[in-house]
Amino acid sequence: MRIVVCVKYVPDATGDRKFADDLTVDREDVDGLLSELDEYAVEQALQIAEEADDAEVTVLTVGPEDARDALRKALSMGADKAVHVDDESIHGSDVMATSLVLAKAIEKTGYDLVIAGMASTDGTMGVLPAILAERLGVPQVTLLSEVKVEGGKVTGRRDGDTASEQLEASLPAVVSVTDQSGEARYPSFKGIMAAKKKPVEELELDDLDLDEDEVGLEGSWTAVDSADERPARTAGTIVKDEGEGGKQLAEYLASQKFI
């Protein structure tokens, strides 16, 4: 069974994130890492592979050269190989253009099951798995907190606020998993060393039969028109309780439309 896990290299949430001059996310001046939510997808892929008789886990990312760090993390966790789509023309791609690149790369790689995280920690849209399934023409089973593969089907449980659903789809399929699917494993020293010898295939747009105008800012369906820096934090309002502190607090909350 061929399992492809889509992973993303994202800016560190603890860093000073901002837009670049072209109103795309500045990825040059901030450290990046494998999206935490994608670690759960890698973990579920590894667990499925461990239960299967013959399975191979490929991690796939689209991004600049530094995105290899995300692939190395996934490989050190236990994935077998990686595919890195790196082309300057992809810069500025929105979810629609990115999903097109991913779909082409997945078709070229070959797959039985595609696994993704529930969302990326930078864009947090959460729609890519569904769009990817549409482009591939296969079923989608999304937002799973439990996933299994057996008898040519993928099954899983989706937990909602008031109920849980049991879902299934025939393979090939696309699934996404939540952060409730199980804690991701830490790479061992042996895994980190082994990752250095695992193959990483490099692909460009020409390898995927894509033109420059299908991706990037030109090929995207959405764009950021303007952006302003977050205003500096102002001094808070201090309420001294001299017998009417509760009343003053209530009046302040009411003025801010919190109550």
C-alpha positions as CSV (number, residue, x, y, z in Angstrom):
1,M,0.0,0.0,0.0
2,R,1.3,3.4,-1.0
3,I,0.6,6.1,1.6
4,V,1.4,9.8,0.8
5,V,1.4,12.3,3.6
6,C,1.1,16.0,2.7
7,V,3.2,18.1,5.1
8,K,3.9,21.8,5.2
9,Y,6.8,23.9,6.3
10,V,5.4,26.8,8.3
11,P,6.8,29.9,10.1
12,D,7.3,29.3,13.8
13,A,4.2,30.6,15.7
14,T,6.4,32.0,18.4
15,G,8.4,34.1,16.0
16,D,7.7,37.6,14.7
17,R,5.4,36.8,11.7
18,K,4.6,39.4,9.1
19,F,3.9,40.0,5.4
20,A,6.6,40.5,2.8
21,D,6.6,43.4,0.4
22,D,4.4,41.4,-2.1
23,L,1.9,40.7,0.7
24,T,2.7,37.1,0.9
25,V,3.8,35.6,4.2
26,D,7.4,36.5,5.0
27,R,9.3,33.2,5.3
28,E,12.8,34.6,5.1
29,D,13.1,36.4,8.4
30,V,11.5,33.8,10.6
31,D,12.4,30.3,11.6
32,G,10.3,27.5,10.1
33,L,9.3,24.0,11.1
34,L,7.0,21.1,10.2
35,S,3.5,22.1,10.9
36,E,2.5,20.6,14.3
37,L,-0.9,19.4,12.9
38,D,0.9,17.6,10.1
39,E,2.8,15.5,12.7
40,Y,-0.4,13.8,13.6
41,A,-0.9,12.9,9.9
42,V,2.6,11.4,9.8
43,E,1.9,9.4,13.0
44,Q,-1.3,7.9,11.6
45,A,0.4,7.0,8.4
46,L,3.2,5.2,10.3
47,Q,0.7,3.3,12.4
48,I,-1.3,2.2,9.3
49,A,1.9,1.1,7.7
50,E,3.0,-0.9,10.7
51,E,-0.3,-2.8,10.6
52,A,-0.1,-3.5,6.9
53,D,1.8,-6.4,5.3
54,D,3.5,-4.2,2.7
55,A,3.3,-0.4,3.0
56,E,5.4,2.5,2.1
57,V,5.1,6.0,3.5
58,T,6.0,9.0,1.3
59,V,6.0,12.5,2.7
60,L,5.3,15.3,0.2
61,T,5.8,19.0,0.5
62,V,5.6,22.1,-1.7
63,G,7.9,25.0,-0.7
64,P,11.3,26.6,-0.9
65,E,14.6,24.9,-0.1
66,D,14.2,25.3,3.6
67,A,11.0,23.1,3.4
68,R,13.4,20.2,3.4
69,D,13.6,20.6,7.1
70,A,9.9,19.5,7.4
71,L,10.7,16.5,5.3
72,R,13.7,15.5,7.4
73,K,11.5,15.7,10.5
74,A,8.9,13.4,9.0
75,L,11.6,11.0,7.7
76,S,13.3,10.9,11.1
77,M,9.9,9.9,12.6
78,G,9.9,6.9,10.3
79,A,8.6,7.8,6.8
80,D,10.4,5.8,4.0
81,K,11.0,8.6,1.4
82,A,10.1,12.1,0.5
83,V,9.1,14.3,-2.4
84,H,9.9,18.0,-2.5
85,V,8.3,20.2,-5.1
86,D,10.5,23.3,-5.3
87,D,10.0,25.9,-8.0
88,E,10.3,29.7,-7.7
89,S,7.1,30.1,-9.7
90,I,5.1,28.5,-6.9
91,H,5.8,31.4,-4.6
92,G,2.6,33.1,-3.6
93,S,0.3,30.2,-4.4
94,D,-3.0,30.1,-2.5
95,V,-4.8,26.9,-1.5
96,M,-6.3,26.3,-5.0
97,A,-2.9,26.6,-6.8
98,T,-1.1,24.6,-4.0
99,S,-3.7,21.8,-4.3
100,L,-3.1,21.6,-8.0
101,V,0.6,21.2,-7.5
102,L,0.1,18.6,-4.8
103,A,-2.4,16.6,-6.9
104,K,0.0,16.5,-9.8
105,A,2.8,15.4,-7.5
106,I,0.7,12.7,-5.9
107,E,-0.4,11.3,-9.2
108,K,3.2,11.2,-10.3
109,T,4.3,9.5,-7.1
110,G,1.4,7.0,-7.0
111,Y,-0.9,6.4,-4.1
112,D,-3.5,4.3,-2.4
113,L,-4.1,6.6,0.5
114,V,-3.4,10.3,1.0
115,I,-3.3,11.7,4.6
116,A,-3.2,15.3,5.7
117,G,-3.5,17.3,8.9
118,M,-6.7,19.0,9.7
119,A,-5.2,22.4,8.8
120,S,-1.9,24.2,8.5
121,T,-0.8,26.2,11.5
122,D,-0.1,29.3,9.4
123,G,-3.2,29.5,7.0
124,T,-5.6,27.5,9.2
125,M,-8.0,27.1,6.3
126,G,-8.6,23.4,6.7
127,V,-10.0,23.0,3.1
128,L,-7.0,21.6,1.3
129,P,-7.8,17.9,1.9
130,A,-11.3,18.3,0.4
131,I,-10.0,20.3,-2.6
132,L,-7.3,17.7,-3.1
133,A,-9.8,14.8,-3.1
134,E,-11.8,16.7,-5.8
135,R,-8.8,17.2,-8.0
136,L,-7.8,13.5,-7.7
137,G,-11.4,12.3,-8.2
138,V,-11.4,10.1,-5.1
139,P,-13.5,10.0,-1.9
140,Q,-12.6,12.2,1.1
141,V,-13.0,11.3,4.8
142,T,-12.0,14.3,6.8
143,L,-11.4,15.4,10.4
144,L,-10.9,12.0,11.8
145,S,-9.9,11.4,15.4
146,E,-9.4,7.7,14.6
147,V,-8.5,6.0,11.3
148,K,-8.0,2.4,10.1
149,V,-7.4,0.7,6.8
150,E,-8.7,-2.8,6.2
151,G,-10.2,-4.7,3.3
152,G,-9.6,-2.0,0.7
153,K,-11.4,0.6,2.8
154,V,-10.5,3.4,5.1
155,T,-12.7,3.9,8.1
156,G,-12.6,6.4,10.9
157,R,-14.4,8.3,13.6
158,R,-15.3,12.0,13.4
159,D,-16.1,13.6,16.7
160,G,-18.4,16.6,16.8
161,D,-19.7,18.8,19.6
162,T,-22.7,16.6,20.3
163,A,-22.1,13.3,18.5
164,S,-19.6,11.1,16.8
165,E,-19.8,9.7,13.2
166,Q,-18.4,6.5,11.8
167,L,-17.2,7.0,8.2
168,E,-15.8,4.9,5.5
169,A,-14.6,5.1,1.9
170,S,-13.1,2.8,-0.6
171,L,-9.4,3.2,-1.6
172,P,-7.9,5.2,-3.1
173,A,-9.0,8.1,-0.8
174,V,-7.9,11.3,0.9
175,V,-8.3,11.6,4.7
176,S,-7.4,14.3,7.2
177,V,-6.8,13.7,10.9
178,T,-7.2,16.0,13.9
179,D,-5.0,16.6,16.9
180,Q,-7.1,14.1,18.8
181,S,-5.9,11.2,16.7
182,G,-3.0,10.3,18.9
183,E,0.2,11.9,20.1
184,A,2.9,12.0,17.4
185,R,6.1,10.1,18.2
186,Y,9.4,11.8,18.9
187,P,12.2,11.0,16.4
188,S,14.8,8.8,18.0
189,F,18.6,9.3,17.5
190,K,18.6,6.2,15.3
191,G,15.7,7.7,13.3
192,I,17.5,11.0,12.8
193,M,20.6,9.3,11.5
194,A,18.6,7.0,9.3
195,A,16.7,9.9,7.8
196,K,20.0,11.3,6.3
197,K,20.2,8.3,4.0
198,K,16.5,8.2,2.9
199,P,15.7,9.4,-0.7
200,V,14.3,12.8,-1.3
201,E,13.0,13.3,-4.8
202,E,13.2,16.9,-6.2
203,L,10.4,18.0,-8.6
204,E,9.8,21.2,-10.5
205,L,6.8,22.5,-12.5
206,D,8.1,20.9,-15.7
207,D,8.2,17.5,-14.1
208,L,4.5,17.9,-13.3
209,D,3.4,19.3,-16.7
210,L,2.3,22.6,-15.1
211,D,2.8,26.1,-16.5
212,E,3.9,29.1,-14.5
213,D,0.6,30.9,-15.0
214,E,-1.3,28.0,-13.2
215,V,0.5,28.7,-9.9
216,G,1.9,31.5,-7.9
217,L,0.2,34.8,-7.5
218,E,-1.0,34.8,-11.1
219,G,-2.6,31.4,-10.9
220,S,-4.2,31.8,-7.5
221,W,-7.9,32.4,-7.0
222,T,-7.4,34.7,-4.0
223,A,-4.9,37.4,-3.1
224,V,-4.2,39.8,-0.2
225,D,-5.0,43.4,-1.4
226,S,-3.7,45.2,1.7
227,A,-2.3,44.6,5.2
228,D,-1.5,46.7,8.2
229,E,0.8,45.9,11.1
230,R,-0.9,45.0,14.3
231,P,-1.0,48.2,16.5
232,A,1.3,48.3,19.5
233,R,-0.3,47.1,22.7
234,T,-1.6,50.0,24.8
235,A,-1.6,50.3,28.5
236,G,-4.5,48.5,30.2
237,T,-7.3,50.1,32.3
238,I,-6.7,49.7,36.0
239,V,-9.8,49.5,38.2
240,K,-9.2,50.1,41.9
241,D,-11.7,48.4,44.1
242,E,-12.9,51.0,46.6
243,G,-16.3,49.5,47.1
244,E,-17.5,49.9,43.5
245,G,-14.9,47.8,41.6
246,G,-17.5,45.3,40.4
247,K,-19.7,48.0,39.0
248,Q,-16.7,49.7,37.2
249,L,-15.7,46.3,35.8
250,A,-19.2,45.7,34.5
251,E,-19.4,49.1,32.9
252,Y,-16.1,48.6,31.2
253,L,-17.1,45.2,29.8
254,A,-20.4,46.6,28.6
255,S,-18.6,49.5,26.9
256,Q,-16.4,47.0,25.0
257,K,-19.6,45.0,24.1
258,F,-18.3,41.9,26.0
259,I,-21.6,41.7,27.9
